[in-house]
Amino acid sequence: MTTFGQLEDTDIDIAIDERDAGERRGMELATRLRMVAAEDPDLAQELVDNLIVALDKAMGGNFREYLDGDARTAADRVLAQGNSPS
């Protein structure tokens, strides 16, 4: 960690490129979902289910192809409900 005056390089949160910016937005979303899950696990599950459905629609029904393991199993469960979680 490098210190410049009173600022440390870890204090600066500037995305290097669009990929980094997208990754940071994804991490923020994950953090917010964890906060919701701590308060209301059922609501968090509903939000995740709706996100899976929306991503699958946006990707032309191919979202699950980008997943493996438990994530694919969860997506299969949600998508088997006919794209209408809850």
C-alpha positions, 0 to 999 in steps of 0.5 A: 500500500502506497501513501500519498500525503494523507491519501492511501492508494486504497482510498481511491475507487476509480474503475480502470475500465468498464469491466472493472466498473461492472464488477464493482457494481456486481459486488455492491449488488451482492453486498446489498443482497446479503444485507437483505438476507440478514434481515429477511431471508425469504425476501432475499430469495425472492429477489434472487429468483426474480433476478435469475428470471430477468437475466435468463430473459435478457440472455435469450434463455441461455443464462443457465449455460453460464452457471455450474454447480449449486448456481445452476441447480438454483437457476434450474429450480427457478426457471422450471417454475415457468419464469414466474418465481414466488 
